[in-house]
Amino acid sequence: MQSPESCLSCSTTLIADEDEEVADVETPVKAVEKILNYKFLKPKLLEEALAHPSCIDSVSYKRLEIAGDAALGLAVVNLFYLEYPELVQGQLSLLRSANVSTEKLARVAVRHGLYKYVRCRATAALDEKVKEFVITVQQEEQSEFYGGAMKAPKVLANIVESVAAAVYVDCGFDPKNVWLIFRGLLEPIITLDLLEEQPQPVTLLYELCQKVGKKGRYKALQRRRERHS
């Protein structure tokens, strides 16, 4: 596991100002291909997936992000629908939400290093949030999938969604291929048994709101530990 100090230097790469000298675009593309164990037929798709909206000189990942959210959700639903025919609508919805939640995907971006390769001209506040979250995740157990000490920055989940969309488009819009490539990154896959052992408050709240036709809002509160001399 990286130390917090080395983590900060990695996070700065994500939030680096574009006026600074940066590596050739092929370097992050090849690095992410290695993480995915997948060679893109159209590398430009991955370049787009790695461009934050703050990069005004190129097409950003916003369009791909929407497709990636749908592609990952469909891939997860396909798995549970086919392997567990006894599951009902509410259970499928709960499992989809749990496996592609912002908290889960943000941790995927950190634990597999995807966040290091995004081109971004971000604010100091976002930079600090990402750094703090990276340190938080590094101190968690690998089995942790929703945390609670700190709300995940949405930008980190967006990275995973946009890269998933790039794979989805590059594979001819086949969710099965998306699942084959991303299943390892999404481990541990959240099952109903796991949810019973480790209830996911935000997902359960979302499910309850759906049942009563309401929209839920939540705020993450960070409890700071007191230091004792």
C-alpha positions as a Markdown table, in Angstrom:
| # | Residue | x | y | z |
|---|---|---|---|---|
| 1 | Met | 0.0 | 0.0 | 0.0 |
| 2 | Gln | 1.3 | 3.5 | -0.9 |
| 3 | Ser | 2.1 | 5.9 | 1.9 |
| 4 | Pro | 0.0 | 9.1 | 2.1 |
| 5 | Glu | 3.0 | 11.1 | 1.0 |
| 6 | Ser | 3.3 | 9.1 | -2.3 |
| 7 | Cys | -0.4 | 9.2 | -2.7 |
| 8 | Leu | -0.4 | 13.0 | -2.6 |
| 9 | Ser | 2.1 | 13.2 | -5.5 |
| 10 | Cys | -0.1 | 10.8 | -7.5 |
| 11 | Ser | -3.2 | 12.8 | -6.8 |
| 12 | Thr | -1.5 | 16.0 | -8.0 |
| 13 | Thr | -1.0 | 14.3 | -11.3 |
| 14 | Leu | -4.7 | 14.1 | -11.7 |
| 15 | Ile | -5.3 | 17.7 | -10.9 |
| 16 | Ala | -2.2 | 19.0 | -12.7 |
| 17 | Asp | -2.5 | 22.3 | -14.5 |
| 18 | Glu | -2.4 | 21.9 | -18.2 |
| 19 | Asp | 0.3 | 24.6 | -18.5 |
| 20 | Glu | 2.7 | 22.2 | -16.9 |
| 21 | Glu | 4.7 | 19.8 | -19.0 |
| 22 | Val | 2.8 | 16.6 | -19.4 |
| 23 | Ala | 3.6 | 13.2 | -20.9 |
| 24 | Asp | 2.6 | 12.2 | -24.4 |
| 25 | Val | -1.1 | 11.2 | -24.5 |
| 26 | Glu | -0.1 | 7.6 | -25.5 |
| 27 | Thr | 1.5 | 7.1 | -22.1 |
| 28 | Pro | -1.8 | 7.3 | -20.1 |
| 29 | Val | -3.7 | 5.4 | -22.8 |
| 30 | Lys | -1.2 | 2.5 | -22.7 |
| 31 | Ala | -1.2 | 2.6 | -18.9 |
| 32 | Val | -5.0 | 2.3 | -18.6 |
| 33 | Glu | -5.0 | -0.4 | -21.3 |
| 34 | Lys | -2.7 | -2.4 | -19.0 |
| 35 | Ile | -4.9 | -1.8 | -16.0 |
| 36 | Leu | -7.9 | -3.0 | -18.1 |
| 37 | Asn | -6.0 | -5.8 | -19.8 |
| 38 | Tyr | -7.7 | -4.6 | -23.0 |
| 39 | Lys | -6.3 | -3.1 | -26.2 |
| 40 | Phe | -8.5 | -0.5 | -27.8 |
| 41 | Leu | -9.3 | -0.7 | -31.5 |
| 42 | Lys | -9.9 | 3.1 | -31.3 |
| 43 | Pro | -7.5 | 4.6 | -28.7 |
| 44 | Lys | -9.1 | 8.0 | -29.3 |
| 45 | Leu | -12.1 | 6.8 | -27.3 |
| 46 | Leu | -9.9 | 6.2 | -24.3 |
| 47 | Glu | -8.3 | 9.6 | -24.7 |
| 48 | Glu | -11.7 | 11.2 | -24.6 |
| 49 | Ala | -12.6 | 9.1 | -21.5 |
| 50 | Leu | -9.6 | 10.5 | -19.7 |
| 51 | Ala | -10.3 | 14.2 | -20.4 |
| 52 | His | -12.0 | 16.1 | -17.6 |
| 53 | Pro | -14.5 | 18.8 | -18.6 |
| 54 | Ser | -12.1 | 21.4 | -17.4 |
| 55 | Cys | -9.9 | 20.6 | -20.4 |
| 56 | Ile | -11.3 | 23.2 | -22.8 |
| 57 | Asp | -8.9 | 22.2 | -25.6 |
| 58 | Ser | -10.4 | 18.7 | -26.1 |
| 59 | Val | -13.7 | 16.8 | -26.0 |
| 60 | Ser | -14.3 | 15.8 | -22.4 |
| 61 | Tyr | -15.6 | 12.6 | -20.9 |
| 62 | Lys | -19.1 | 14.0 | -20.1 |
| 63 | Arg | -20.8 | 12.3 | -23.1 |
| 64 | Leu | -19.1 | 8.9 | -22.4 |
| 65 | Glu | -19.9 | 9.2 | -18.7 |
| 66 | Ile | -23.6 | 8.9 | -19.3 |
| 67 | Ala | -23.2 | 5.9 | -21.5 |
| 68 | Gly | -20.8 | 4.3 | -19.0 |
| 69 | Asp | -23.3 | 4.6 | -16.2 |
| 70 | Ala | -25.9 | 2.7 | -18.3 |
| 71 | Ala | -23.4 | 0.2 | -19.6 |
| 72 | Leu | -22.1 | -0.8 | -16.2 |
| 73 | Gly | -25.6 | -1.0 | -14.8 |
| 74 | Leu | -26.8 | -3.2 | -17.7 |
| 75 | Ala | -23.7 | -5.5 | -17.3 |
| 76 | Val | -24.5 | -5.9 | -13.6 |
| 77 | Val | -28.2 | -6.6 | -14.1 |
| 78 | Asn | -27.4 | -9.1 | -16.9 |
| 79 | Leu | -25.2 | -11.0 | -14.4 |
| 80 | Phe | -27.7 | -11.2 | -11.6 |
| 81 | Tyr | -30.7 | -11.7 | -13.9 |
| 82 | Leu | -29.2 | -14.7 | -15.6 |
| 83 | Glu | -27.4 | -16.3 | -12.7 |
| 84 | Tyr | -30.2 | -15.7 | -10.1 |
| 85 | Pro | -33.6 | -16.2 | -11.8 |
| 86 | Glu | -35.3 | -16.1 | -8.4 |
| 87 | Leu | -34.5 | -12.4 | -7.8 |
| 88 | Val | -37.3 | -9.9 | -8.1 |
| 89 | Gln | -37.3 | -6.4 | -9.5 |
| 90 | Gly | -36.5 | -4.6 | -6.2 |
| 91 | Gln | -33.6 | -7.0 | -5.5 |
| 92 | Leu | -32.1 | -6.5 | -9.0 |
| 93 | Ser | -32.5 | -2.7 | -8.6 |
| 94 | Leu | -30.8 | -2.8 | -5.2 |
| 95 | Leu | -27.9 | -4.9 | -6.5 |
| 96 | Arg | -27.4 | -2.7 | -9.5 |
| 97 | Ser | -27.3 | 0.5 | -7.4 |
| 98 | Ala | -24.9 | -1.1 | -4.9 |
| 99 | Asn | -22.4 | -2.3 | -7.5 |
| 100 | Val | -22.3 | 0.9 | -9.5 |
| 101 | Ser | -22.7 | 3.5 | -6.8 |
| 102 | Thr | -20.5 | 6.6 | -6.6 |
| 103 | Glu | -18.9 | 5.3 | -3.5 |
| 104 | Lys | -18.1 | 1.9 | -5.1 |
| 105 | Leu | -16.8 | 3.3 | -8.4 |
| 106 | Ala | -14.7 | 6.0 | -6.7 |
| 107 | Arg | -12.9 | 3.3 | -4.8 |
| 108 | Val | -12.3 | 1.4 | -8.0 |
| 109 | Ala | -10.7 | 4.5 | -9.5 |
| 110 | Val | -8.4 | 4.8 | -6.5 |
| 111 | Arg | -7.5 | 1.2 | -5.8 |
| 112 | His | -6.6 | 0.5 | -9.5 |
| 113 | Gly | -4.9 | 3.8 | -10.1 |
| 114 | Leu | -7.3 | 5.0 | -12.9 |
| 115 | Tyr | -7.4 | 8.5 | -11.4 |
| 116 | Lys | -3.7 | 9.1 | -12.0 |
| 117 | Tyr | -4.2 | 9.3 | -15.8 |
| 118 | Val | -7.0 | 11.9 | -16.1 |
| 119 | Arg | -6.1 | 15.3 | -17.7 |
| 120 | Cys | -7.7 | 17.9 | -15.6 |
| 121 | Arg | -7.5 | 21.7 | -14.9 |
| 122 | Ala | -9.3 | 21.6 | -11.6 |
| 123 | Thr | -9.7 | 23.9 | -8.6 |
| 124 | Ala | -7.6 | 23.7 | -5.5 |
| 125 | Ala | -10.7 | 22.6 | -3.6 |
| 126 | Leu | -11.3 | 19.6 | -5.9 |
| 127 | Asp | -7.6 | 18.8 | -5.7 |
| 128 | Glu | -7.7 | 18.6 | -1.9 |
| 129 | Lys | -10.8 | 16.5 | -1.9 |
| 130 | Val | -9.3 | 13.9 | -4.2 |
| 131 | Lys | -6.1 | 13.8 | -2.2 |
| 132 | Glu | -8.0 | 13.4 | 1.1 |
| 133 | Phe | -10.2 | 10.7 | -0.4 |
| 134 | Val | -7.2 | 8.7 | -1.8 |
| 135 | Ile | -5.6 | 8.7 | 1.6 |
| 136 | Thr | -8.9 | 7.6 | 3.2 |
| 137 | Val | -9.3 | 4.7 | 0.8 |
| 138 | Gln | -5.7 | 3.6 | 1.3 |
| 139 | Gln | -6.4 | 3.2 | 5.0 |
| 140 | Glu | -9.6 | 1.1 | 4.4 |
| 141 | Glu | -10.0 | -2.6 | 4.2 |
| 142 | Gln | -10.0 | -3.9 | 0.6 |
| 143 | Ser | -13.5 | -5.3 | 1.2 |
| 144 | Glu | -14.9 | -1.9 | 2.1 |
| 145 | Phe | -17.2 | -0.7 | -0.7 |
| 146 | Tyr | -19.1 | 2.3 | 0.6 |
| 147 | Gly | -17.1 | 3.8 | 3.4 |
| 148 | Gly | -18.6 | 6.6 | 5.5 |
| 149 | Ala | -15.7 | 8.6 | 6.8 |
| 150 | Met | -15.8 | 10.8 | 3.7 |
| 151 | Lys | -18.1 | 11.3 | 0.8 |
| 152 | Ala | -16.5 | 10.2 | -2.5 |
| 153 | Pro | -15.7 | 13.0 | -5.0 |
| 154 | Lys | -18.0 | 12.3 | -8.0 |
| 155 | Val | -15.2 | 13.0 | -10.4 |
| 156 | Leu | -13.6 | 9.7 | -9.4 |
| 157 | Ala | -16.7 | 7.7 | -10.2 |
| 158 | Asn | -17.1 | 9.6 | -13.4 |
| 159 | Ile | -13.6 | 8.4 | -14.5 |
| 160 | Val | -14.7 | 4.7 | -14.2 |
| 161 | Glu | -17.9 | 5.3 | -16.0 |
| 162 | Ser | -16.3 | 7.1 | -18.9 |
| 163 | Val | -13.6 | 4.4 | -19.3 |
| 164 | Ala | -16.3 | 1.8 | -19.2 |
| 165 | Ala | -18.2 | 3.6 | -21.9 |
| 166 | Ala | -15.1 | 3.8 | -24.0 |
| 167 | Val | -14.8 | 0.0 | -23.7 |
| 168 | Tyr | -18.5 | -0.4 | -24.4 |
| 169 | Val | -18.3 | 1.6 | -27.7 |
| 170 | Asp | -15.0 | 0.0 | -28.7 |
| 171 | Cys | -16.5 | -3.5 | -28.2 |
| 172 | Gly | -19.5 | -2.7 | -30.5 |
| 173 | Phe | -21.9 | -1.9 | -27.6 |
| 174 | Asp | -21.7 | -5.3 | -26.1 |
| 175 | Pro | -22.4 | -5.3 | -22.3 |
| 176 | Lys | -21.0 | -8.8 | -22.0 |
| 177 | Asn | -17.5 | -7.6 | -23.0 |
| 178 | Val | -17.8 | -4.7 | -20.6 |
| 179 | Trp | -18.5 | -7.1 | -17.8 |
| 180 | Leu | -15.6 | -9.4 | -18.7 |
| 181 | Ile | -13.2 | -6.5 | -18.6 |
| 182 | Phe | -14.6 | -4.7 | -15.5 |
| 183 | Arg | -15.6 | -7.6 | -13.3 |
| 184 | Gly | -12.1 | -7.9 | -11.8 |
| 185 | Leu | -12.0 | -4.2 | -11.2 |
| 186 | Leu | -15.4 | -4.2 | -9.4 |
| 187 | Glu | -14.5 | -7.0 | -7.0 |
| 188 | Pro | -15.8 | -7.6 | -4.5 |
| 189 | Ile | -19.1 | -8.0 | -6.3 |
| 190 | Ile | -21.9 | -7.0 | -3.9 |
| 191 | Thr | -24.5 | -9.7 | -3.4 |
| 192 | Leu | -27.6 | -9.9 | -1.3 |
| 193 | Asp | -25.7 | -11.9 | 1.3 |
| 194 | Leu | -23.0 | -9.3 | 1.5 |
| 195 | Leu | -25.5 | -6.5 | 1.8 |
| 196 | Glu | -27.1 | -8.4 | 4.8 |
| 197 | Glu | -23.7 | -8.7 | 6.4 |
| 198 | Gln | -22.7 | -5.1 | 5.7 |
| 199 | Pro | -25.9 | -3.0 | 5.1 |
| 200 | Gln | -25.3 | -0.1 | 2.8 |
| 201 | Pro | -27.3 | 2.8 | 4.2 |
| 202 | Val | -27.4 | 5.0 | 1.2 |
| 203 | Thr | -28.5 | 2.2 | -1.2 |
| 204 | Leu | -31.1 | 1.0 | 1.3 |
| 205 | Leu | -32.4 | 4.6 | 1.6 |
| 206 | Tyr | -32.6 | 4.9 | -2.2 |
| 207 | Glu | -34.6 | 1.7 | -2.4 |
| 208 | Leu | -37.0 | 2.9 | 0.3 |
| 209 | Cys | -37.5 | 6.2 | -1.5 |
| 210 | Gln | -38.2 | 4.4 | -4.8 |
| 211 | Lys | -40.9 | 2.3 | -3.1 |
| 212 | Val | -42.8 | 5.4 | -1.8 |
| 213 | Gly | -42.1 | 7.5 | -4.9 |
| 214 | Lys | -39.9 | 10.0 | -3.2 |
| 215 | Lys | -36.4 | 11.4 | -3.9 |
| 216 | Gly | -33.9 | 11.1 | -1.1 |
| 217 | Arg | -31.0 | 13.4 | -0.2 |
| 218 | Tyr | -28.2 | 12.6 | 2.1 |
| 219 | Lys | -25.1 | 14.4 | 3.5 |
| 220 | Ala | -21.9 | 12.6 | 4.5 |
| 221 | Leu | -20.7 | 13.7 | 7.9 |
| 222 | Gln | -17.0 | 13.0 | 8.8 |
| 223 | Arg | -16.4 | 12.2 | 12.5 |
| 224 | Arg | -13.0 | 13.4 | 13.5 |
| 225 | Arg | -11.3 | 11.3 | 16.2 |
| 226 | Glu | -10.1 | 13.1 | 19.3 |
| 227 | Arg | -6.4 | 12.9 | 19.9 |
| 228 | His | -5.3 | 11.9 | 23.4 |
| 229 | Ser | -1.8 | 12.7 | 24.7 |
